[in-house]
Amino acid sequence: MELSNAPRRILVVDDDERIVAEISRGLQDGLACELLALTSGQAAREALEQSTFDVLITDWKMPEVDGLTLIRTAQEHSPDTVTILMTAFGAETAPVAQNASVHYYIEKPFPVEELVNVITSIFPVEPAPLAKPKPLVLKVVLGGDAQVGKTSLIRRYCKGHFDPLRTMTVGVDFHLYDIQIEQTPTRLVVWDMGGQERFEFARRAFYRGTRAVGLIFDASNRVSFHNLTHWRSEAREFLQDVPMLLLANKIDLPRQVSSAEAIQMARTWDIPFFESSCASGEGVPEFFEALAAYALKNAHPAQPIEKMPRTDK
């Protein structure tokens, strides 16, 4: 998906007028959007049958027509609509959301900024020129098995090399950091696809708008190395031309995968290769700088990638 300044059409539905009013104010303050806010499930179903929306944000349990019915209606009439289910029912939500193919669910109470961050990460926008320009949003994905150290990499990068202007974690799914890339104010949106098991049915929405992919394995775990084939195939299914980088993490531990094996895989796939240790910080900033640089190049093809040689010597 290309970056766009076009307003997103968003439908918000909750039978509590106060919640609808608060969400509406927050979304209009944080996004360029055309917003329809309703307190009736029946009215919302009619709207979904008569028009299309980029995003549906709906409460779950409402009188007359509930949120799951609205999500099914949206899927029937506009399969590309991103659906977000609001719920106060905690543990009940995950299996229900999966069965209904909900793209994202959010538990009440929550800050409205969380909704803004979710929508921004799925639909990145090119900020309009201002006296003080807003950061360019670059979405990147980290693919790899659980326990290969993706979250630790993000934390080490944030605290060890860059002092981000803003740090925010939304749930367990993605992280946002404001940084500088070649003097360009940039908001790096880092998604951990390994943390998306509960949303496996909705992968396409999470890959949407991605500018670069980091494939990560644990150098002390051969299984995680072999499983990279799956992660690469899945990413290529949704992102045919997006640049990829390969990272061997945990190189401070006894290795089961040699540098030579990893380099050979990188050469076969024709992608850059890096090594890192979250414990020492070795290689972490170089990997993220390269990932961000390739994402920037992908967003702006005329932008050269400087100081990013392949590290597969």
Buried (B, 14 or more C-beta within 10 A) or exposed (E): EEBEEEEBBBBBBBBEEEBBBEBBEBBBEBBEBBBBBBBBBBBBBBBBEEEEBBBBBBBBEBEEBBBBBBBBBBBEBBEEBBBBBBBEEEEEBBEBBBEBBBBBBBBBEEEBBBBBBBBBBBBBBBBEEEEEEBBBBBBBBBBBBEEBBBBBBBBBBBEEBBEBEEBBEBBEBBBBBBBEBEEBBBBBBBBBBBBBEBBEBBBEBBBBBBBBBBBBBBBBBBEBBEBBEEBBEBBBEBBEEBBBBBBBBBBBEEBBBEBEBBBEBBEEBEBBBBBBBBEEBBBBBBBBBBBBBBBBBBBBEEBEBEEBEBBBE
